[in-house]
């Protein structure tokens, strides 16, 4: 049994040689959209997967795809400052300065964060 729910038709794409983290993240997000009651079970794993996929895509210069991955993580982990900071950076890398600034301000406004 796979640790993440992946549709049978997508297994070959997700697990072709190495794991396609971006595709695995999309599969997990699709599963949670169909079965929202499973959100708590996969929330933390989805956040970590989104972080790793987003950072890797950012390193590859794929800021738009990185932002998308991080946005998926934030949808399920809105208080995760690491996801939010990297999402802000991905937005900034795309020239979306106002949106990036709003994300940075959200981090600074968080009472749990010491600016």
Secondary structure, 3 states (H helix, E strand, C coil): CCCCCCCHHHHHHHCCCCCCHHHHHHHHHHHHHHCHHHHHHHHHHHHHHHHHHHHHHHHCCCHHHHHHHHHHHHHHCCCCHHHHHHHHHHHHHCCCHHHHHHHHHHHHHCCCCCC
